Amino acid sequence: MVLCTTIMVLSLVFNSPVFLVGLFLVVTSLLFVARVHREFFKRVKALASTVVMAFILWSLFYRWSLFNPSDSTEVILTIGPITLYRLGLIYAVSMPFRVLVMIGAPLLFFMTTTLSELVLAFARVGIPYRVAFTLGLSGKLVPLLENEFKTIKQAQTARGLELDKGGLVKRVRNYIPVLIPLTFRSLELSDQMSIAMETKGFAMKDERTFYKDIEMKRIDYLVVAFSLLALGLGISLRFFGVGIIA
């Protein structure tokens, strides 16, 4: 978690395409080491259009962005009303890689760490167990409610409900027969979970034990130390103007 957070912070510290491409290669290397690269690239395929659009927008509209200094007028190419600036092309390369790093680092963490391990880690660092359990439970509820939403949507569609018909306001109204049963289903699930938690003694104040325990190993301390060192070095380089587009 510390390593992924460091990578995300460094992607915000630097805006040079060299550094951002390097951070993306670090994330990609870690994905291959963890053997989750195939699943990652399957998920990132959906972002291909976003990355291409970011490149086009930064190339064409950089002149009117907040990142454009007033003295930046170096033109590379002019085709009719379209003008390409040098810094615009540099930002057009940097920003898509920043997006990929900001998405790739959290995905790397969640694809290699189960929610139960995350809850246990939070509890071990001193976070109250109820808070840690709530965070883990919220992560499990998201895919559960997503499946419930798909099931209800398919059931209502089978009954003749046309969800994608009409204008924007009408489409929103069409989803009311889906959202109402989803709300009641969510309340039912929360009631079932509360009963199950009380049955298993969740409210007991005795010292809690865990079926599976985790502890920091030497490699973990080395990774944390390396991450903090890299973060400190990156911030220091930022103050000296290294890794910043001039």
ZADO-1210 file (C-alpha; in nm, 4 decimals, padded with zeros to 6 digits):
<atoms>
<atom x="00.0000" y="00.0000" z="00.0000" code="MET" pos="1"/>
<atom x="00.2850" y="00.2395" z="00.0838" code="VAL" pos="2"/>
<atom x="00.4541" y="00.1637" z="-00.2487" code="LEU" pos="3"/>
<atom x="00.1377" y="00.2213" z="-00.4523" code="CYS" pos="4"/>
<atom x="00.0659" y="00.5443" z="-00.2639" code="THR" pos="5"/>
<atom x="00.4212" y="00.6635" z="-00.3302" code="THR" pos="6"/>
<atom x="00.3835" y="00.5955" z="-00.7022" code="ILE" pos="7"/>
<atom x="00.0569" y="00.7900" z="-00.7129" code="MET" pos="8"/>
<atom x="00.2057" y="01.0877" z="-00.5266" code="VAL" pos="9"/>
<atom x="00.5125" y="01.0945" z="-00.7524" code="LEU" pos="10"/>
<atom x="00.2874" y="01.0963" z="-01.0589" code="SER" pos="11"/>
<atom x="00.1393" y="01.4200" z="-00.9242" code="LEU" pos="12"/>
<atom x="00.4771" y="01.5647" z="-00.8261" code="VAL" pos="13"/>
<atom x="00.6286" y="01.5270" z="-01.1737" code="PHE" pos="14"/>
<atom x="00.4775" y="01.6242" z="-01.5064" code="ASN" pos="15"/>
<atom x="00.7683" y="01.5368" z="-01.7342" code="SER" pos="16"/>
<atom x="00.6824" y="01.2571" z="-01.9785" code="PRO" pos="17"/>
<atom x="01.0149" y="01.0856" z="-01.9024" code="VAL" pos="18"/>
<atom x="00.9322" y="01.0487" z="-01.5326" code="PHE" pos="19"/>
<atom x="00.5672" y="00.9576" z="-01.5904" code="LEU" pos="20"/>
<atom x="00.6565" y="00.6941" z="-01.8483" code="VAL" pos="21"/>
<atom x="00.9118" y="00.5604" z="-01.5996" code="GLY" pos="22"/>
<atom x="00.6473" y="00.5374" z="-01.3264" code="LEU" pos="23"/>
<atom x="00.4144" y="00.3574" z="-01.5659" code="PHE" pos="24"/>
<atom x="00.6906" y="00.1084" z="-01.6473" code="LEU" pos="25"/>
<atom x="00.7414" y="00.0523" z="-01.2727" code="VAL" pos="26"/>
<atom x="00.3695" y="-00.0230" z="-01.2315" code="VAL" pos="27"/>
<atom x="00.3768" y="-00.2526" z="-01.5345" code="THR" pos="28"/>
<atom x="00.6818" y="-00.4379" z="-01.3994" code="SER" pos="29"/>
<atom x="00.5114" y="-00.4901" z="-01.0639" code="LEU" pos="30"/>
<atom x="00.2036" y="-00.6225" z="-01.2434" code="LEU" pos="31"/>
<atom x="00.4159" y="-00.8802" z="-01.4235" code="PHE" pos="32"/>
<atom x="00.5919" y="-00.9767" z="-01.0998" code="VAL" pos="33"/>
<atom x="00.2523" y="-01.0228" z="-00.9298" code="ALA" pos="34"/>
<atom x="00.1248" y="-01.2134" z="-01.2370" code="ARG" pos="35"/>
<atom x="-00.1887" y="-01.0027" z="-01.2655" code="VAL" pos="36"/>
<atom x="-00.0876" y="-00.8173" z="-01.5835" code="HIS" pos="37"/>
<atom x="-00.3408" y="-00.9963" z="-01.8044" code="ARG" pos="38"/>
<atom x="-00.6339" y="-00.9055" z="-01.5838" code="GLU" pos="39"/>
<atom x="-00.5036" y="-00.5499" z="-01.5540" code="PHE" pos="40"/>
<atom x="-00.4736" y="-00.4951" z="-01.9286" code="PHE" pos="41"/>
<atom x="-00.8227" y="-00.6389" z="-01.9788" code="LYS" pos="42"/>
<atom x="-00.9608" y="-00.3729" z="-01.7474" code="ARG" pos="43"/>
<atom x="-00.7498" y="-00.0923" z="-01.8924" code="VAL" pos="44"/>
<atom x="-00.8716" y="-00.1647" z="-02.2478" code="LYS" pos="45"/>
<atom x="-01.1862" y="00.0286" z="-02.1629" code="ALA" pos="46"/>
<atom x="-00.9705" y="00.3371" z="-02.0983" code="LEU" pos="47"/>
<atom x="-00.8057" y="00.3329" z="-02.4404" code="ALA" pos="48"/>
<atom x="-01.0542" y="00.5842" z="-02.5815" code="SER" pos="49"/>
<atom x="-01.0044" y="00.8101" z="-02.2769" code="THR" pos="50"/>
<atom x="-00.6265" y="00.8063" z="-02.3210" code="VAL" pos="51"/>
<atom x="-00.6537" y="00.8870" z="-02.6923" code="VAL" pos="52"/>
<atom x="-00.9036" y="01.1645" z="-02.6231" code="MET" pos="53"/>
<atom x="-00.6753" y="01.3141" z="-02.3573" code="ALA" pos="54"/>
<atom x="-00.3881" y="01.3188" z="-02.6068" code="PHE" pos="55"/>
<atom x="-00.5999" y="01.4917" z="-02.8705" code="ILE" pos="56"/>
<atom x="-00.7478" y="01.7489" z="-02.6318" code="LEU" pos="57"/>
<atom x="-00.4123" y="01.8424" z="-02.4798" code="TRP" pos="58"/>
<atom x="-00.2570" y="01.8710" z="-02.8247" code="SER" pos="59"/>
<atom x="-00.5266" y="02.0965" z="-02.9650" code="LEU" pos="60"/>
<atom x="-00.6404" y="02.3023" z="-02.6671" code="PHE" pos="61"/>
<atom x="-00.3240" y="02.3407" z="-02.4609" code="TYR" pos="62"/>
<atom x="-00.3026" y="02.7085" z="-02.5583" code="ARG" pos="63"/>
<atom x="-00.6157" y="02.7829" z="-02.3514" code="TRP" pos="64"/>
<atom x="-00.5256" y="02.5677" z="-02.0501" code="SER" pos="65"/>
<atom x="-00.4130" y="02.6877" z="-01.7068" code="LEU" pos="66"/>
<atom x="-00.0760" y="02.5159" z="-01.7617" code="PHE" pos="67"/>
<atom x="00.0156" y="02.7425" z="-02.0513" code="ASN" pos="68"/>
<atom x="00.2565" y="03.0220" z="-01.9614" code="PRO" pos="69"/>
<atom x="00.2038" y="03.3494" z="-02.1404" code="SER" pos="70"/>
<atom x="00.5428" y="03.3326" z="-02.3163" code="ASP" pos="71"/>
<atom x="00.4883" y="02.9798" z="-02.4538" code="SER" pos="72"/>
<atom x="00.4432" y="03.0479" z="-02.8248" code="THR" pos="73"/>
<atom x="00.6726" y="02.7904" z="-02.9879" code="GLU" pos="74"/>
<atom x="00.4703" y="02.6503" z="-03.2750" code="VAL" pos="75"/>
<atom x="00.5509" y="02.3140" z="-03.4292" code="ILE" pos="76"/>
<atom x="00.2791" y="02.2806" z="-03.6890" code="LEU" pos="77"/>
<atom x="-00.0084" y="02.4886" z="-03.8213" code="THR" pos="78"/>
<atom x="-00.2850" y="02.3407" z="-04.0350" code="ILE" pos="79"/>
<atom x="-00.5550" y="02.5939" z="-04.1049" code="GLY" pos="80"/>
<atom x="-00.7130" y="02.6945" z="-03.7721" code="PRO" pos="81"/>
<atom x="-00.5280" y="02.4145" z="-03.5866" code="ILE" pos="82"/>
<atom x="-00.1985" y="02.5081" z="-03.4212" code="THR" pos="83"/>
<atom x="00.0242" y="02.2585" z="-03.2394" code="LEU" pos="84"/>
<atom x="00.2605" y="02.3906" z="-02.9745" code="TYR" pos="85"/>
<atom x="00.5711" y="02.2150" z="-02.8443" code="ARG" pos="86"/>
<atom x="00.4596" y="02.2195" z="-02.4803" code="LEU" pos="87"/>
<atom x="00.1131" y="02.1117" z="-02.5887" code="GLY" pos="88"/>
<atom x="00.2508" y="01.7936" z="-02.7423" code="LEU" pos="89"/>
<atom x="00.4666" y="01.7289" z="-02.4349" code="ILE" pos="90"/>
<atom x="00.1650" y="01.7616" z="-02.2062" code="TYR" pos="91"/>
<atom x="-00.0364" y="01.5477" z="-02.4477" code="ALA" pos="92"/>
<atom x="00.2114" y="01.2665" z="-02.3841" code="VAL" pos="93"/>
<atom x="00.2456" y="01.3281" z="-02.0085" code="SER" pos="94"/>
<atom x="-00.1183" y="01.3501" z="-01.9022" code="MET" pos="95"/>
<atom x="-00.2387" y="01.0160" z="-02.0456" code="PRO" pos="96"/>
<atom x="00.0479" y="00.8394" z="-01.8673" code="PHE" pos="97"/>
<atom x="-00.0410" y="01.0213" z="-01.5464" code="ARG" pos="98"/>
<atom x="-00.3961" y="00.8899" z="-01.5802" code="VAL" pos="99"/>
<atom x="-00.2677" y="00.5366" z="-01.6396" code="LEU" pos="100"/>
<atom x="-00.0397" y="00.5554" z="-01.3344" code="VAL" pos="101"/>
<atom x="-00.3149" y="00.6994" z="-01.1125" code="MET" pos="102"/>
<atom x="-00.5441" y="00.4135" z="-01.2151" code="ILE" pos="103"/>
<atom x="-00.2802" y="00.1406" z="-01.2381" code="GLY" pos="104"/>
<atom x="-00.1301" y="00.1844" z="-00.8899" code="ALA" pos="105"/>
<atom x="-00.4603" y="00.1381" z="-00.6990" code="PRO" pos="106"/>
<atom x="-00.5559" y="-00.1509" z="-00.9265" code="LEU" pos="107"/>
<atom x="-00.2212" y="-00.3140" z="-00.8539" code="LEU" pos="108"/>
<atom x="-00.2898" y="-00.2910" z="-00.4823" code="PHE" pos="109"/>
<atom x="-00.6460" y="-00.4212" z="-00.4906" code="PHE" pos="110"/>
<atom x="-00.5615" y="-00.6995" z="-00.7373" code="MET" pos="111"/>
<atom x="-00.2894" y="-00.8322" z="-00.5074" code="THR" pos="112"/>
<atom x="-00.4562" y="-00.7737" z="-00.1687" code="THR" pos="113"/>
<atom x="-00.7798" y="-00.9316" z="-00.0494" code="THR" pos="114"/>
<atom x="-01.0284" y="-00.7301" z="00.1532" code="LEU" pos="115"/>
<atom x="-00.9810" y="-00.9578" z="00.4537" code="SER" pos="116"/>
<atom x="-00.6058" y="-00.8939" z="00.4452" code="GLU" pos="117"/>
<atom x="-00.6712" y="-00.5206" z="00.4184" code="LEU" pos="118"/>
<atom x="-00.9043" y="-00.5252" z="00.7196" code="VAL" pos="119"/>
<atom x="-00.6503" y="-00.7247" z="00.9211" code="LEU" pos="120"/>
<atom x="-00.3720" y="-00.4840" z="00.8226" code="ALA" pos="121"/>
<atom x="-00.5808" y="-00.1858" z="00.9327" code="PHE" pos="122"/>
<atom x="-00.6521" y="-00.3538" z="01.2646" code="ALA" pos="123"/>
<atom x="-00.2837" y="-00.4342" z="01.3185" code="ARG" pos="124"/>
<atom x="-00.1743" y="-00.0728" z="01.2706" code="VAL" pos="125"/>
<atom x="-00.4120" y="00.0468" z="01.5410" code="GLY" pos="126"/>
<atom x="-00.7289" y="00.1362" z="01.3508" code="ILE" pos="127"/>
<atom x="-01.0372" y="00.0307" z="01.5536" code="PRO" pos="128"/>
<atom x="-01.1660" y="-00.3023" z="01.4301" code="TYR" pos="129"/>
<atom x="-01.5171" y="-00.1693" z="01.3716" code="ARG" pos="130"/>
<atom x="-01.3805" y="00.1036" z="01.1429" code="VAL" pos="131"/>
<atom x="-01.1559" y="-00.1452" z="00.9609" code="ALA" pos="132"/>
<atom x="-01.4408" y="-00.3936" z="00.9244" code="PHE" pos="133"/>
<atom x="-01.6726" y="-00.1219" z="00.7913" code="THR" pos="134"/>
<atom x="-01.4163" y="-00.0273" z="00.5257" code="LEU" pos="135"/>
<atom x="-01.3751" y="-00.3897" z="00.4206" code="GLY" pos="136"/>
<atom x="-01.7482" y="-00.4527" z="00.4221" code="LEU" pos="137"/>
<atom x="-01.8124" y="-00.1510" z="00.2006" code="SER" pos="138"/>
<atom x="-01.5702" y="-00.2956" z="-00.0540" code="GLY" pos="139"/>
<atom x="-01.7605" y="-00.6234" z="-00.0570" code="LYS" pos="140"/>
<atom x="-02.1010" y="-00.4574" z="-00.0806" code="LEU" pos="141"/>
<atom x="-02.0190" y="-00.2694" z="-00.3997" code="VAL" pos="142"/>
<atom x="-01.9984" y="-00.5791" z="-00.6282" code="PRO" pos="143"/>
<atom x="-02.2890" y="-00.7382" z="-00.4399" code="LEU" pos="144"/>
<atom x="-02.5173" y="-00.4406" z="-00.5017" code="LEU" pos="145"/>
<atom x="-02.3947" y="-00.4227" z="-00.8597" code="GLU" pos="146"/>
<atom x="-02.5093" y="-00.7810" z="-00.9172" code="ASN" pos="147"/>
<atom x="-02.8420" y="-00.7045" z="-00.7513" code="GLU" pos="148"/>
<atom x="-02.8854" y="-00.4028" z="-00.9785" code="PHE" pos="149"/>
<atom x="-02.8185" y="-00.6130" z="-01.2897" code="LYS" pos="150"/>
<atom x="-03.0616" y="-00.8818" z="-01.1730" code="THR" pos="151"/>
<atom x="-03.3425" y="-00.6334" z="-01.1041" code="ILE" pos="152"/>
<atom x="-03.2753" y="-00.4517" z="-01.4306" code="LYS" pos="153"/>
<atom x="-03.2970" y="-00.7748" z="-01.6301" code="GLN" pos="154"/>
<atom x="-03.6176" y="-00.8740" z="-01.4498" code="ALA" pos="155"/>
<atom x="-03.7840" y="-00.5402" z="-01.5211" code="GLN" pos="156"/>
<atom x="-03.6687" y="-00.5484" z="-01.8837" code="THR" pos="157"/>
<atom x="-03.8193" y="-00.8965" z="-01.9210" code="ALA" pos="158"/>
<atom x="-04.1487" y="-00.7517" z="-01.7984" code="ARG" pos="159"/>
<atom x="-04.1481" y="-00.4981" z="-02.0816" code="GLY" pos="160"/>
<atom x="-03.9843" y="-00.1974" z="-01.9134" code="LEU" pos="161"/>
<atom x="-03.7994" y="00.0129" z="-02.1731" code="GLU" pos="162"/>
<atom x="-03.5141" y="00.1770" z="-01.9837" code="LEU" pos="163"/>
<atom x="-03.3334" y="00.3426" z="-02.2748" code="ASP" pos="164"/>
<atom x="-03.6350" y="00.4987" z="-02.4447" code="LYS" pos="165"/>
<atom x="-03.7019" y="00.8720" z="-02.4551" code="GLY" pos="166"/>
<atom x="-03.5019" y="01.1773" z="-02.3519" code="GLY" pos="167"/>
<atom x="-03.2755" y="01.2190" z="-02.0530" code="LEU" pos="168"/>
<atom x="-03.5516" y="01.3009" z="-01.8038" code="VAL" pos="169"/>
<atom x="-03.7677" y="01.0119" z="-01.9236" code="LYS" pos="170"/>
<atom x="-03.4731" y="00.7697" z="-01.8977" code="ARG" pos="171"/>
<atom x="-03.4155" y="00.8763" z="-01.5395" code="VAL" pos="172"/>
<atom x="-03.7827" y="00.8170" z="-01.4616" code="ARG" pos="173"/>
<atom x="-03.7656" y="00.4778" z="-01.6317" code="ASN" pos="174"/>
<atom x="-03.5081" y="00.3649" z="-01.3762" code="TYR" pos="175"/>
<atom x="-03.7377" y="00.4344" z="-01.0800" code="ILE" pos="176"/>
<atom x="-03.8919" y="00.0797" z="-01.0981" code="PRO" pos="177"/>
<atom x="-03.5320" y="-00.0492" z="-01.0741" code="VAL" pos="178"/>
<atom x="-03.4093" y="00.1773" z="-00.7954" code="LEU" pos="179"/>
<atom x="-03.7044" y="00.1177" z="-00.5616" code="ILE" pos="180"/>
<atom x="-03.6578" y="-00.2635" z="-00.5409" code="PRO" pos="181"/>
<atom x="-03.2812" y="-00.2101" z="-00.5202" code="LEU" pos="182"/>
<atom x="-03.3306" y="00.0148" z="-00.2170" code="THR" pos="183"/>
<atom x="-03.5500" y="-00.2406" z="-00.0394" code="PHE" pos="184"/>
<atom x="-03.3054" y="-00.5172" z="-00.1308" code="ARG" pos="185"/>
<atom x="-03.0200" y="-00.3116" z="00.0174" code="SER" pos="186"/>
<atom x="-03.2135" y="-00.2659" z="00.3420" code="LEU" pos="187"/>
<atom x="-03.2851" y="-00.6393" z="00.3511" code="GLU" pos="188"/>
<atom x="-02.9175" y="-00.7233" z="00.3004" code="LEU" pos="189"/>
<atom x="-02.8088" y="-00.4800" z="00.5723" code="SER" pos="190"/>
<atom x="-03.0590" y="-00.6333" z="00.8146" code="ASP" pos="191"/>
<atom x="-02.9329" y="-00.9846" z="00.7357" code="GLN" pos="192"/>
<atom x="-02.5719" y="-00.8762" z="00.7843" code="MET" pos="193"/>
<atom x="-02.6467" y="-00.7062" z="01.1162" code="SER" pos="194"/>
<atom x="-02.8147" y="-01.0244" z="01.2455" code="ILE" pos="195"/>
<atom x="-02.5223" y="-01.2365" z="01.1275" code="ALA" pos="196"/>
<atom x="-02.2716" y="-01.0007" z="01.2928" code="MET" pos="197"/>
<atom x="-02.4581" y="-01.0009" z="01.6237" code="GLU" pos="198"/>
<atom x="-02.4832" y="-01.3814" z="01.6120" code="THR" pos="199"/>
<atom x="-02.1061" y="-01.4078" z="01.5712" code="LYS" pos="200"/>
<atom x="-02.0372" y="-01.1730" z="01.8632" code="GLY" pos="201"/>
<atom x="-01.9292" y="-00.8675" z="01.6676" code="PHE" pos="202"/>
<atom x="-02.0345" y="-00.6323" z="01.9507" code="ALA" pos="203"/>
<atom x="-01.8227" y="-00.8097" z="02.2161" code="MET" pos="204"/>
<atom x="-01.5584" y="-00.5906" z="02.3785" code="LYS" pos="205"/>
<atom x="-01.3105" y="-00.8667" z="02.4616" code="ASP" pos="206"/>
<atom x="-00.9741" y="-00.8746" z="02.2892" code="GLU" pos="207"/>
<atom x="-01.0292" y="-00.9991" z="01.9365" code="ARG" pos="208"/>
<atom x="-00.8334" y="-01.2859" z="01.7858" code="THR" pos="209"/>
<atom x="-00.7888" y="-01.3632" z="01.4177" code="PHE" pos="210"/>
<atom x="-00.7968" y="-01.6895" z="01.2273" code="TYR" pos="211"/>
<atom x="-00.5300" y="-01.5629" z="00.9908" code="LYS" pos="212"/>
<atom x="-00.2545" y="-01.3358" z="01.1182" code="ASP" pos="213"/>
<atom x="-00.0074" y="-01.1207" z="00.9268" code="ILE" pos="214"/>
<atom x="00.3188" y="-00.9618" z="01.0301" code="GLU" pos="215"/>
<atom x="00.5797" y="-00.7408" z="00.8713" code="MET" pos="216"/>
<atom x="00.8749" y="-00.9296" z="00.7250" code="LYS" pos="217"/>
<atom x="01.2163" y="-00.8036" z="00.6245" code="ARG" pos="218"/>
<atom x="01.1127" y="-00.7546" z="00.2637" code="ILE" pos="219"/>
<atom x="00.8129" y="-00.5496" z="00.3785" code="ASP" pos="220"/>
<atom x="01.0343" y="-00.3163" z="00.5816" code="TYR" pos="221"/>
<atom x="01.2685" y="-00.2814" z="00.2841" code="LEU" pos="222"/>
<atom x="00.9800" y="-00.1927" z="00.0503" code="VAL" pos="223"/>
<atom x="00.8442" y="00.0658" z="00.2963" code="VAL" pos="224"/>
<atom x="01.1896" y="00.2171" z="00.3448" code="ALA" pos="225"/>
<atom x="01.2515" y="00.2278" z="-00.0311" code="PHE" pos="226"/>
<atom x="00.9088" y="00.3853" z="-00.0920" code="SER" pos="227"/>
<atom x="00.9645" y="00.6597" z="00.1672" code="LEU" pos="228"/>
<atom x="01.3154" y="00.7226" z="00.0333" code="LEU" pos="229"/>
<atom x="01.1833" y="00.7481" z="-00.3232" code="ALA" pos="230"/>
<atom x="00.9062" y="00.9830" z="-00.2093" code="LEU" pos="231"/>
<atom x="01.1494" y="01.2106" z="-00.0256" code="GLY" pos="232"/>
<atom x="01.3903" y="01.2088" z="-00.3205" code="LEU" pos="233"/>
<atom x="01.1093" y="01.2866" z="-00.5653" code="GLY" pos="234"/>
<atom x="00.9840" y="01.5835" z="-00.3612" code="ILE" pos="235"/>
<atom x="01.3421" y="01.7116" z="-00.3269" code="SER" pos="236"/>
<atom x="01.3963" y="01.6893" z="-00.7031" code="LEU" pos="237"/>
<atom x="01.0698" y="01.8750" z="-00.7546" code="ARG" pos="238"/>
<atom x="01.1983" y="02.1706" z="-00.5537" code="PHE" pos="239"/>
<atom x="01.5119" y="02.1806" z="-00.7733" code="PHE" pos="240"/>
<atom x="01.2988" y="02.1840" z="-01.0878" code="GLY" pos="241"/>
<atom x="01.3839" y="01.8299" z="-01.1974" code="VAL" pos="242"/>
<atom x="01.1047" y="01.6378" z="-01.3702" code="GLY" pos="243"/>
<atom x="00.9082" y="01.9530" z="-01.4489" code="ILE" pos="244"/>
<atom x="00.8189" y="02.0670" z="-01.7968" code="ILE" pos="245"/>
<atom x="00.9862" y="02.4002" z="-01.8596" code="ALA" pos="246"/>
</atoms>
